Amino acid sequence: MSLTNHDIIETTAWRRHLHTMPEVSGEEVETAREVVRFMRQTEPDAIVERLGGTGVAVIYDSGAPGKTMMIRAELDALPIEELGDPDYRSRTPGKSHMCGHDGHMATLAAIGRVLGRERPKSGRAILLFQPAEENGAGAAAVIADEKFAALTPDFSLSQHNMPGVPFGHVWLKDGPANCASRGMKIILSGKTAHAAYPETGTSPVTAVATLMPALNALSTGTVSEGNLVRATVTHAAIGEPTVGVAPGYSEIWVTLRTSTDDQMAALVETAENMAREASHAAGLKLEIEYQEVFGHCINDAEAADILRAAMDAEGVTHEPGEGFRASEDFGRFGGVSKSAMLFLGAGENHPAPHNPNYDFPDDLIPIGAKIFLRAVRDTLG
């Protein structure tokens, strides 16, 4: 199982084409259609469309009993205006592939070209193009889709390119790999009043002034020790931009982040209790909303060992590295299979993901593809 120069040229060109047509979470209709068109050329045994929304699963079946190995990439882009000026620059204002999902898809396409020529000797290899990773909704939607029951893998593998790690080197560790996170919105409602008579209203100012530093003070621990807890206030608003009205409404937005789901449950309970106490003390009505909820991503030791053995066989330098504060909804697949995600170095000085000058390094495509192809071969034959 090996890539040809033609495979690399074709998938690199396709990555750049995908880069021109970014679609954000939940809107990946044209991207999914393009995936189906391109992957049909590899003559898979089946393609499952509209999986968890716009997801696509491409299946290469040996026809013999065995394990099912799924390799996953993401379809979605980001609501970021691209500042770089490559020939293949985003053609959609305000949207761009600033996280490298175009490169992850191209890596799966390279794998598919090889699997199309040479099926595994047992079981099935499934290439999953998953929607809506960036908002945390996609993996859960895929798993909840009734079509997924027939695809449920024994092993789920994935990668993320990682600026800051030497080019072509891999970080892969057992246990917590990506943090759990969620956006929390605390809404405090009272009663407005004339600024000359603030005592006739119910203001959230004192509650907000108490909560903001108290929430930030919940932060403790580190990723490397697996006990990270972070509460980061990201936005606050009190009343209206006027000097004549004492406020009666406020919002505090805070990102909660922890190494594990158990730690997240404890952090949520603490933050909610703090909000209840502050609102009660000030006589305010309290509402709490959540958005972009991500579970932790835990690397299973057996799945990670498959990847380590593949990298050893292919001469790819790897080390445990450490987990990352950033969240990833790939962790959902750990609930239905043995899963592991590796971090493929994009270069120590490469722009970071979500940076408007970011662009996926094309030379990572064959490196990622050969790791996963070796994992398929070692596991399925």
C-alpha positions, 0 to 999 in steps of 0.5 A: 500500500503506497502512494504514487507521485500522481496520487500526491499531485492530484490530492494536493491540487484537490486540497487547493480546490477545497481551499477555494470553497470553504463552508462553515459548520452545518453548511457543508453541502457543496463540500460534501458533494465535491467529496463524493465526486472526487472519492467516486474515482477511487471506486469504493464499495459504498458511499454513505451520504448525508450522515449526521447532516452533510457527512460522507462515509467512503467504504472499502470492504475486503469481503472477508470477516475482520475489524472495521477501522475508521479514519476521520477528517472534517468538512467544515471551515471557519468564519474568518476572512483569509488574509493570505494571498495564495492562487487558491485563496478563499472565494467566499468572503468571511469564510476560509479553511484556517484550521487545515480541514482541507488538508485533512480531507486531502489526506483521506483522499490520498488514502482512498486512492491507495485503498481503491487499488488494493483493498484490505485483506480483512474487514473494512476501512471507512473514510469519514468526512465529518461535518460540523467539527468547529461547533462541536455538533458534528461527531454527535450527529454522525453517531446519532444517525441511524445509518451509522449503526451499520458503520460502527468501527472497532477503531477510530483514528484521526489527525490534526496538523499542529503548528508549533511542532517540528514539521513532519514530527508527531505528538501522540500520547495515551489518555487525555489528548484534547480538553473538554470545553463549553461556552457558558452565558450567564444572563442576569435580569433586574429592573432599569431605573433613572440614573438619578434614582438607581435605588428604584431599580435592580442593577446587576452591576455588583453581581457582575463585578463579583462574578467576573474575577471569581470565575477567572479565579477558578483556573488551576492545573495544567494540561501536562498533569491532566488536571487543567481547569480554566474559566475564561471570561470572554465577553460582558455587557451591562445595560445600554450605552447611555449615562441616563439609565441605571442598568437592569440587564447584563450578560457574562460569557465565559469559556469553561475548559478542563482536561476531562469530562468529570472535571468539566461536570465539577466546574459547571456545578461550581460556576452555576452555584456562583452565578446563583449565589450572586444573582440571589444576593442582588435580587436578580433573575438568572438564566444560564445557556450553553453553546459549543459543547465539546467532550474530552478526547481520550486516546485509547492505548491500543489504538495509539499503539497501532499508530505508533507501530505504523510510524515506526514502520514508516520512519516517522519521528514521534514522541508523546508530547502533551495534550492540548487545551483546544477542543475536538469533537473526535472524542465522541467516537471514543464512546463507540470504539477504541480511538486515538488522534495524533498531532502532525507537526506543521512547523515550529514557525507556521501560523497557528490554526484560526490565524487569518494567515494560516494555510495547510502545508501540502507536504503533510498530505503524504506523511499523514496518508502513509501513517494511516495506510500502514495502520490499515495494513497492520490491522486489516492486512 
